[in-house]
Structures are given as C-alpha cells and as structure tokens.
Amino acid sequence: MARRARSAWAEADLHLAGLRLHVITPRDHVLERVTEMLVPPCALQAPAAHPDWTVRVDDDAVWDQSGAQAAEGPELVFPRGGPRLRVLDNQAGRIRVLGFYRPYSAMVVIEADASMRMTRFALPSDDVSAVRWADWLGKVFFASRLLDAGWLMLHASAVAVDGVALVFLAEQRGGKSTLAHRACTELGAAFLADDLVLVGLDGTVIGWPTRVCLPDDLPVPDGAGTVLDRVVRGRTRRRRLLTPAEHRTALGMTHSPPVPLGAVVGITSADHRGLPVVQGVRLEFDQLASTVAEALTIPAQRLYTSDLLGLTGGPRTTGPAADDAEVVHLLSQVPGALLSVGDPAALSTAPVWDALKALVPGMAGAAR
C-alpha cells in the first residue's frame, strides 16, 4: 500500500482548557472518528506550529510488526474487557507497546516518543474496532493532564440550561441518564455528559465523552445504537448504547462545550407512602456530602483516563485523589436540590421539573 503525500493527510488540532493535541492520519475516517468523539468538549482548530502532543495514525503497511505478538514484557490489563497493553521496549524516553483494544481486536503496536512529543501506531485495515485507539489516546491525553492539574472527575450526568451546567448526581442506576435526556427533550437543554463530568476549581464543567447508555423506556428510534440486556437484582434491565455521533444524529441531541457550573440535583429513592411520586427539597450539606462520596468512587473510570505508561506524555499517575470536602465546598456554591423518587420505574414520565422549578434557576421558565 503506497503512502499518501504529506499534503494529502487529514489533520486537525483539538483544543481544551489550554491544551492542544494534533491528530494526523492518511485515513479521513480516522480523523472523523476522533472529532465525532471529542468535539465537544474539545474545540476543533486548524493545525498550529507547536502542539503539546501529536497522535499520528499510519497505514498498516508502514510498519513491520512481525514478531511483536510473541514478545514478552509487563502488561497493563484494563477491567471490564478493556484494552490490554504489553510493554515491548521502554528506554530513553521512548516506549513501544503491543495493544489489543478488545480481546477479539487485531494487534496494534503503539510507539510514544517524548522527545518528538508524538504517539504513533499503524491501524489494521481489516479491524474496525481498532479505530477506537485514536480517540482513546486523545481522551487519555486531555484527562491525564487535567486530573493532574486538579480537575475533579465525578460519576454524574449533566446538561447545559441557559448557558450553565445542571449536574445530576445519584448512585448507580439512580436515574441520572434519564433526567439528563428528559432535560434535553423537554427543556431544550444541551447535552453535556451521560456518565462522567470533569469540574475545574473555577467551576467549569466539562462533559466527558463516552458512549451514551439510555434506559429503554426513553423514546429512541428503532435501530439506533446497540441493545444491551443485563440482569440486575434478578430483573432484566434493557439499555441502548449509542456513540456520541449516533446520539446527535439519531436523537437530534445538541452537545454542549464546557460551561460554568449552575446547579446540582441529587437523586434518591424514598417511600412517599401516598405522597407524589417525586418531591423536590433543598439539598442539605450532609446529603450533598453523601452524594459526592458516591460520585467520587470511580476507580475504573480514573484508570481508563490515566496515562500510566506515558503513551501520550502525561503524568504516570491517575492524578491526585479528589478531597471530598473540597468537592462539597465547590458544589455547595451553587443552588442544589434533592429529588426524592418514590417509584423509580416512573421516573421517565414523573413531573420532575414541577418538583424542581422552585429550587433550580431556569427551571420555571423552561418547564412545559
């Protein structure tokens, strides 16, 4: 396979929070995949002379990878069937690893050179899943540096209403995704995040890009995404998994760039004993502290966004652990509401905005 002339390569810079990542590849669809995943929260810009780092995706004919799979070395294995990385060589600021994005994926050799500030790998032409290496490396580049700089990662959903972030906090399967998507369809909110948010010490909220997992009781066009059935507490729980691009096109969702923190809604289950199915009250300090502790307990997500091997030149840690009191103090600076849900099964249709409109700015005018 002949290499394309340098001028024919697809390239762009991704910019977020003062960081600039250059992506270059002879395959247009690879750049499209990266930008579909990372824009927003990143802004797409023309290439600059001196990016902080470069991810270069070559054609598979460029590199000789013979013998790499048989090589031995320490391995980093991610949980939940995630990537597996075996170190082939690590010296003088240059590391080479053998990677499998999923157990069934084709082999990829990834090389990072600190002196060139570049990560490069050759993409197998016959393995669609291997394209995900590029956007994963992009997310690791930004997240590892932001976390090391003191940004906070929370297990939360979020939307932008009137230019500020409305963040939903709850335990796992507590209704965060349901409320975020109802806010988009019913309040005209812009989507920020389904599962993870990053919050800066100045209150800036970044919706971290992940695949979107929607409860099946929300309206989703037939054929959109992938249906997942999982047994939870003896009951089959059906969800629909969409990429950010599918989420925008199939559901017509507008995705928001980073915005200032505006309000926090905690979601809890409660027996209302004949009272309305949902009730909203002011979010008290102790309730916020308990919710924050749950939202910060995300070791797998922090591992996925770290750069433990230095593949994007970032810090070799998962970032400093967030202090609960610091997060509570930050979130308590904006209005907060606690939404008590008596019947979780009814959350997709319950009058949640009526319950919150006296507690959350912008809700009264938006609810309809």
C-alpha positions as CSV (number, residue, x, y, z in Angstrom):
1,M,0.0,0.0,0.0
2,A,1.6,3.3,-1.1
3,R,1.7,6.1,1.4
4,R,-0.2,9.3,0.6
5,A,1.7,12.5,0.1
6,R,2.1,14.5,3.3
7,S,-0.1,17.3,1.9
8,A,-2.9,14.8,1.4
9,W,-3.0,13.7,5.0
10,A,-6.0,14.6,7.2
11,E,-5.0,16.6,10.2
12,A,-6.5,18.9,12.8
13,D,-5.9,20.3,16.3
14,L,-8.1,19.6,19.3
15,H,-8.1,22.3,22.0
16,L,-9.4,22.0,25.6
17,A,-8.5,24.0,28.7
18,G,-5.3,25.4,27.3
19,L,-4.1,22.1,25.9
20,R,-3.6,21.4,22.2
21,L,-3.5,17.9,20.6
22,H,-2.6,17.4,16.9
23,V,-4.1,14.4,15.1
24,I,-2.8,13.4,11.7
25,T,-3.6,10.4,9.5
26,P,-3.8,9.3,5.9
27,R,-7.3,8.0,6.6
28,D,-10.0,10.6,6.7
29,H,-12.4,8.3,8.6
30,V,-10.0,8.1,11.5
31,L,-9.9,11.8,12.0
32,E,-13.7,11.9,11.6
33,R,-14.0,9.3,14.3
34,V,-11.8,11.2,16.7
35,T,-13.6,14.5,16.2
36,E,-17.0,12.8,16.5
37,M,-16.0,11.6,19.9
38,L,-14.0,14.6,21.3
39,V,-15.8,17.6,19.7
40,P,-17.3,18.9,22.0
41,P,-15.9,19.1,24.7
42,C,-12.8,19.9,22.6
43,A,-12.8,22.7,20.1
44,L,-11.6,21.9,16.6
45,Q,-8.9,24.2,15.3
46,A,-6.5,24.5,12.3
47,P,-3.1,22.9,12.9
48,A,-0.7,25.1,14.8
49,A,3.1,25.1,14.7
50,H,3.7,23.7,18.2
51,P,1.0,21.5,19.6
52,D,1.5,20.0,23.1
53,W,1.4,16.5,21.6
54,T,0.7,14.6,18.3
55,V,-1.2,11.4,17.7
56,R,-0.2,10.0,14.3
57,V,-2.1,7.1,12.8
58,D,-0.3,5.4,9.9
59,D,-1.4,2.9,7.3
60,D,-0.7,-0.7,8.4
61,A,1.9,-1.2,5.5
62,V,4.2,1.4,7.0
63,W,5.5,-0.6,10.0
64,D,7.0,-4.1,10.3
65,Q,5.2,-5.6,13.2
66,S,6.4,-9.2,12.7
67,G,7.3,-10.9,15.9
68,A,5.7,-8.4,18.2
69,Q,2.9,-10.7,19.4
70,A,5.4,-13.3,20.6
71,A,7.5,-10.7,22.6
72,E,7.4,-10.8,26.4
73,G,7.0,-7.9,28.8
74,P,4.9,-6.5,31.6
75,E,1.3,-6.0,30.9
76,L,-1.4,-3.4,31.8
77,V,-4.8,-5.0,31.6
78,F,-7.9,-2.8,32.0
79,P,-11.0,-4.1,33.7
80,R,-14.4,-4.9,32.1
81,G,-12.9,-6.3,28.9
82,G,-11.0,-3.1,28.1
83,P,-7.6,-2.7,26.4
84,R,-4.6,-4.9,27.1
85,L,-1.1,-3.4,26.7
86,R,2.2,-5.3,26.8
87,V,5.4,-3.3,27.1
88,L,7.8,-4.3,24.3
89,D,10.5,-1.6,24.9
90,N,10.9,1.3,27.3
91,Q,14.1,3.3,27.3
92,A,15.4,6.8,26.7
93,G,12.0,8.5,26.6
94,R,10.6,6.1,24.0
95,I,8.1,3.3,24.8
96,R,6.7,0.7,22.5
97,V,3.7,-1.4,23.5
98,L,1.6,-4.2,21.9
99,G,-2.1,-3.5,22.3
100,F,-5.4,-5.2,21.9
101,Y,-8.3,-2.8,22.3
102,R,-10.7,-5.7,22.9
103,P,-10.0,-9.4,23.4
104,Y,-11.2,-10.0,19.8
105,S,-9.4,-7.0,18.2
106,A,-6.4,-7.1,15.9
107,M,-3.0,-6.4,17.3
108,V,-1.6,-2.8,17.3
109,V,1.9,-1.7,18.1
110,I,1.9,1.8,19.7
111,E,5.0,3.9,20.0
112,A,5.4,7.1,22.1
113,D,8.5,9.3,21.8
114,A,8.8,12.0,24.4
115,S,11.5,13.9,22.5
116,M,9.2,14.2,19.5
117,R,6.1,14.7,21.6
118,M,4.3,12.1,19.5
119,T,2.4,8.9,19.7
120,R,2.1,6.8,16.5
121,F,0.6,3.5,15.6
122,A,-0.3,1.6,12.4
123,L,-4.0,0.9,12.0
124,P,-5.0,-2.6,10.8
125,S,-7.2,-2.1,7.7
126,D,-9.4,-5.1,8.5
127,D,-10.4,-4.2,12.1
128,V,-13.0,-1.5,12.6
129,S,-12.7,-1.7,16.4
130,A,-9.0,-0.7,16.3
131,V,-10.1,2.8,15.1
132,R,-11.0,3.4,18.8
133,W,-7.3,3.5,19.8
134,A,-7.1,7.0,18.3
135,D,-10.0,8.6,20.3
136,W,-8.9,6.7,23.4
137,L,-5.4,8.2,23.2
138,G,-7.0,11.6,22.7
139,K,-9.1,11.2,25.8
140,V,-6.1,10.0,27.8
141,F,-4.0,13.0,26.7
142,F,-6.5,15.5,27.9
143,A,-7.9,13.7,31.0
144,S,-4.5,12.7,32.5
145,R,-3.3,16.3,32.4
146,L,-6.5,17.8,33.7
147,L,-6.7,15.4,36.6
148,D,-3.1,16.0,37.4
149,A,-3.8,19.8,37.4
150,G,-6.5,19.4,40.0
151,W,-9.7,18.9,37.9
152,L,-12.3,16.7,39.6
153,M,-13.9,13.7,37.9
154,L,-17.4,12.8,39.0
155,H,-19.7,9.9,38.2
156,A,-22.6,12.2,37.0
157,S,-24.8,13.2,34.1
158,A,-25.1,16.8,33.1
159,V,-26.8,19.2,30.7
160,A,-26.5,22.9,29.9
161,V,-29.5,25.1,30.6
162,D,-29.3,28.8,29.8
163,G,-25.5,28.6,29.4
164,V,-24.7,26.9,32.7
165,A,-24.4,23.2,33.8
166,L,-27.1,21.3,35.6
167,V,-25.4,18.3,37.2
168,F,-27.3,15.2,38.2
169,L,-25.8,13.0,41.0
170,A,-27.1,9.6,42.1
171,E,-26.0,6.1,42.9
172,Q,-25.5,3.7,40.1
173,R,-28.8,3.1,38.2
174,G,-30.3,6.0,40.2
175,G,-31.8,7.9,37.3
176,K,-29.0,10.3,36.2
177,S,-29.2,9.4,32.5
178,T,-33.0,9.5,32.5
179,L,-33.1,13.1,33.8
180,A,-30.3,14.3,31.6
181,H,-32.1,13.1,28.5
182,R,-35.5,14.3,29.6
183,A,-34.0,17.7,30.2
184,C,-32.7,17.8,26.6
185,T,-36.0,16.7,25.0
186,E,-38.4,18.5,27.4
187,L,-36.5,21.6,28.4
188,G,-34.4,22.2,25.3
189,A,-31.2,21.7,27.2
190,A,-27.9,20.9,25.5
191,F,-26.3,17.5,26.4
192,L,-23.0,17.5,28.4
193,A,-22.5,14.0,29.8
194,D,-24.2,10.7,30.3
195,D,-21.8,9.2,32.8
196,L,-18.7,11.4,33.7
197,V,-18.0,15.0,34.2
198,L,-14.8,16.9,34.9
199,V,-15.1,20.0,37.1
200,G,-12.4,22.6,37.4
201,L,-11.7,24.5,40.6
202,D,-13.1,27.6,38.9
203,G,-16.4,25.8,38.4
204,T,-16.1,25.0,34.7
205,V,-17.9,21.8,33.8
206,I,-16.7,19.5,31.0
207,G,-19.0,16.8,29.8
208,W,-16.6,13.9,29.4
209,P,-17.1,12.0,26.1
210,T,-18.3,8.4,26.5
211,R,-20.7,6.2,24.7
212,V,-24.3,7.1,25.8
213,C,-26.3,4.4,27.6
214,L,-30.0,5.1,27.6
215,P,-32.8,3.4,29.6
216,D,-35.0,1.5,27.2
217,D,-38.1,3.3,28.5
218,L,-37.0,6.6,26.9
219,P,-38.0,7.2,23.3
220,V,-35.2,6.0,20.9
221,P,-35.7,5.4,17.2
222,D,-35.8,1.8,16.1
223,G,-32.4,0.5,15.0
224,A,-30.4,3.3,16.7
225,G,-27.4,2.1,18.7
226,T,-26.9,-1.3,20.3
227,V,-29.4,-3.0,22.6
228,L,-27.9,-4.3,25.8
229,D,-29.7,-6.7,28.2
230,R,-28.3,-7.1,31.7
231,V,-29.7,-8.9,34.7
232,V,-29.7,-6.6,37.7
233,R,-31.1,-7.8,41.1
234,G,-32.9,-10.7,39.3
235,R,-34.5,-8.4,36.7
236,T,-33.5,-7.9,33.1
237,R,-32.5,-4.3,32.5
238,R,-32.5,-3.2,28.9
239,R,-30.4,-0.2,27.8
240,R,-29.5,1.2,24.4
241,L,-25.8,2.1,23.7
242,L,-25.0,4.9,21.3
243,T,-21.8,6.6,20.2
244,P,-21.8,10.4,20.6
245,A,-22.3,10.7,16.8
246,E,-25.3,8.4,16.9
247,H,-26.7,10.3,19.8
248,R,-26.6,13.5,17.9
249,T,-27.9,12.2,14.6
250,A,-30.5,9.5,15.7
251,L,-31.9,11.6,18.6
252,G,-31.1,15.1,17.3
253,M,-29.3,16.0,20.5
254,T,-27.2,19.2,20.7
255,H,-24.0,18.6,22.6
256,S,-22.5,21.5,24.7
257,P,-19.0,22.7,25.1
258,P,-17.7,23.3,28.6
259,V,-19.9,25.8,30.6
260,P,-19.9,27.2,34.2
261,L,-21.5,25.2,37.0
262,G,-25.0,26.3,37.6
263,A,-26.9,23.9,39.8
264,V,-26.7,20.4,41.3
265,V,-29.6,17.9,41.6
266,G,-29.2,14.9,43.8
267,I,-31.5,11.9,43.2
268,T,-32.5,9.5,45.9
269,S,-35.1,6.8,46.3
270,A,-37.7,7.2,49.1
271,D,-41.0,5.7,50.2
272,H,-43.5,8.6,49.8
273,R,-46.4,6.5,51.2
274,G,-49.1,8.0,49.1
275,L,-47.4,11.4,48.5
276,P,-46.4,12.5,45.0
277,V,-44.1,10.1,43.1
278,V,-41.4,12.8,43.1
279,Q,-40.7,15.6,45.6
280,G,-38.0,18.3,45.5
281,V,-36.4,19.9,48.5
282,R,-33.3,21.9,49.1
283,L,-30.1,19.8,49.0
284,E,-28.6,20.0,52.5
285,F,-24.9,19.8,53.3
286,D,-24.9,16.2,54.7
287,Q,-26.9,14.9,51.8
288,L,-24.6,16.6,49.3
289,A,-21.6,15.1,51.1
290,S,-23.0,11.6,50.9
291,T,-23.8,12.0,47.2
292,V,-20.4,13.4,46.5
293,A,-18.7,10.5,48.2
294,E,-20.6,8.1,45.9
295,A,-19.8,10.2,42.8
296,L,-16.1,10.2,43.5
297,T,-15.8,6.4,43.9
298,I,-14.9,5.6,40.3
299,P,-11.5,3.8,40.3
300,A,-12.1,2.1,36.9
301,Q,-13.0,5.3,35.2
302,R,-9.9,7.0,36.6
303,L,-7.8,4.2,35.4
304,Y,-9.2,4.4,31.8
305,T,-8.4,8.2,31.7
306,S,-4.9,7.9,33.2
307,D,-1.5,7.6,31.3
308,L,0.3,5.1,33.5
309,L,2.6,4.0,30.6
310,G,3.2,7.5,29.3
311,L,1.7,6.8,25.9
312,T,0.7,10.5,25.5
313,G,3.5,12.0,27.5
314,G,1.3,12.6,30.5
315,P,1.9,12.1,34.2
316,R,2.3,8.4,35.2
317,T,-0.4,8.5,37.8
318,T,-4.2,8.6,38.0
319,G,-4.0,12.1,39.3
320,P,-4.3,13.3,42.9
321,A,-7.3,11.9,44.7
322,A,-10.1,14.4,45.0
323,D,-10.8,15.6,48.5
324,D,-14.5,15.1,49.4
325,A,-14.6,18.3,51.4
326,E,-13.1,20.3,48.5
327,V,-15.7,18.9,46.1
328,V,-18.6,19.5,48.5
329,H,-17.4,23.1,49.0
330,L,-17.3,23.7,45.3
331,L,-20.7,22.2,44.6
332,S,-22.3,24.0,47.5
333,Q,-21.6,27.4,45.9
334,V,-24.5,26.9,43.5
335,P,-28.2,26.1,44.1
336,G,-28.8,22.5,45.0
337,A,-32.0,20.3,45.1
338,L,-32.7,16.8,46.3
339,L,-35.2,14.9,44.2
340,S,-36.8,12.1,46.1
341,V,-38.2,9.4,43.9
342,G,-40.9,7.1,45.3
343,D,-41.2,4.9,42.2
344,P,-38.0,4.7,40.1
345,A,-39.9,2.9,37.3
346,A,-42.0,6.1,36.8
347,L,-39.0,8.5,36.6
348,S,-39.2,8.7,32.8
349,T,-42.7,10.3,33.0
350,A,-42.9,11.8,36.5
351,P,-43.4,15.6,36.8
352,V,-39.8,16.2,37.9
353,W,-39.5,19.7,36.5
354,D,-42.5,20.9,38.5
355,A,-40.8,19.4,41.6
356,L,-37.6,21.3,40.9
357,K,-38.7,24.6,39.4
358,A,-38.7,26.5,42.8
359,L,-35.3,25.2,43.6
360,V,-33.2,25.3,40.4
361,P,-32.7,28.5,38.4
362,G,-34.1,28.5,34.9
363,M,-36.4,25.6,35.5
364,A,-39.5,27.5,36.0
365,G,-39.3,29.2,32.6
366,A,-38.1,26.1,30.8
367,A,-40.6,23.5,32.1
368,R,-43.6,22.9,30.0
